[in-house]
Amino acid sequence: MSYLPQVIRAKHVRGFVVATRFDDGTEKQVDISQWFKGPVFKALRDSKFFKKFFIEAGTLAWPNGVDIAPEALYEAKDVRSAGEKNRKRMNKPRHSSA
């Protein structure tokens, strides 16, 4: 991958799902729990601690030093349902050719 995506916005949605927006305009909801492997991620399993994420160096990070590579977030599956994705597209302003 020659493009290195940068997270520019992130918001907690539910559980371990975070809505992310990247510098190229891509938006998706990512279930972060897919990376909860190994002892370094143990603290993130606590929902109060998990919600303390912030953006640092273009990716999600936590106070204990854990972060998720921005390219991993960018390539991760969007967990929104097809209906949620379609509603979002329908709400985007459309340009008239009139």
C-alpha positions as CSV (number, residue, x, y, z in Angstrom):
1,M,0.0,0.0,0.0
2,S,1.6,3.2,-1.1
3,Y,-1.1,5.4,0.5
4,L,-0.7,5.7,4.3
5,P,-4.2,6.6,5.6
6,Q,-4.6,9.0,8.5
7,V,-7.5,8.9,11.0
8,I,-8.8,12.5,11.3
9,R,-11.9,11.8,13.3
10,A,-13.1,9.1,15.6
11,K,-16.2,8.6,17.7
12,H,-17.3,5.8,20.0
13,V,-20.5,4.1,18.6
14,R,-21.2,1.1,20.9
15,G,-19.3,-1.7,22.6
16,F,-15.9,-1.8,20.9
17,V,-17.0,-0.1,17.7
18,V,-15.5,3.2,16.6
19,A,-16.7,5.3,13.7
20,T,-13.6,6.6,11.9
21,R,-13.0,9.1,9.2
22,F,-9.8,9.1,7.2
23,D,-8.0,12.0,5.4
24,D,-9.3,10.8,2.0
25,G,-12.9,11.0,3.1
26,T,-13.4,7.3,3.7
27,E,-15.7,6.6,6.7
28,K,-16.4,3.3,8.4
29,Q,-17.3,1.8,11.7
30,V,-14.7,-0.7,12.9
31,D,-14.9,-3.3,15.6
32,I,-11.6,-2.8,17.5
33,S,-12.1,-6.0,19.5
34,Q,-10.7,-8.0,16.5
35,W,-7.3,-6.9,17.6
36,F,-7.7,-7.8,21.3
37,K,-5.0,-10.5,21.2
38,G,-2.2,-10.7,23.8
39,P,-1.7,-9.0,27.2
40,V,-1.0,-5.5,25.8
41,F,-4.7,-5.2,24.8
42,K,-6.1,-6.5,28.2
43,A,-6.8,-2.9,29.4
44,L,-8.9,-2.1,26.3
45,R,-11.4,-4.9,27.2
46,D,-12.6,-2.6,30.0
47,S,-15.2,-0.4,28.4
48,K,-14.4,2.7,30.5
49,F,-10.8,2.5,29.5
50,F,-11.6,1.7,25.9
51,K,-13.5,4.9,25.6
52,K,-10.4,6.9,26.5
53,F,-9.0,6.5,22.9
54,F,-7.7,9.6,21.1
55,I,-6.1,10.3,17.8
56,E,-2.3,10.4,17.8
57,A,0.0,10.4,14.7
58,G,-3.0,9.7,12.4
59,T,-4.4,6.7,14.3
60,L,-6.3,5.5,17.3
61,A,-4.3,5.3,20.5
62,W,-4.9,4.8,24.2
63,P,-3.3,6.1,27.4
64,N,-1.4,2.9,28.0
65,G,0.6,3.3,24.8
66,V,-1.5,0.9,22.6
67,D,-2.4,1.9,19.1
68,I,-3.8,0.3,16.0
69,A,-1.9,0.8,12.7
70,P,-3.9,3.3,10.5
71,E,-3.6,1.0,7.5
72,A,-5.2,-1.9,9.6
73,L,-8.1,0.4,10.5
74,Y,-8.4,1.5,6.9
75,E,-8.5,-2.1,5.5
76,A,-10.8,-3.4,8.3
77,K,-14.4,-4.5,7.6
78,D,-17.0,-1.8,8.0
79,V,-19.4,-3.3,10.5
80,R,-22.4,-1.1,9.6
81,S,-25.3,-2.9,8.0
82,A,-26.0,-2.4,4.3
83,G,-29.1,-0.4,5.3
84,E,-27.1,2.0,7.5
85,K,-24.6,2.6,4.6
86,N,-27.4,3.2,2.2
87,R,-29.2,5.7,4.5
88,K,-25.9,7.6,4.8
89,R,-25.5,7.8,1.0
90,M,-29.1,8.9,0.6
91,N,-28.6,11.7,3.1
92,K,-25.7,13.2,1.2
93,P,-26.5,16.4,-0.7
94,R,-26.9,15.8,-4.4
95,H,-26.0,18.4,-7.0
96,S,-28.7,19.4,-9.4
97,S,-27.9,19.6,-13.1
98,A,-30.8,22.0,-13.7
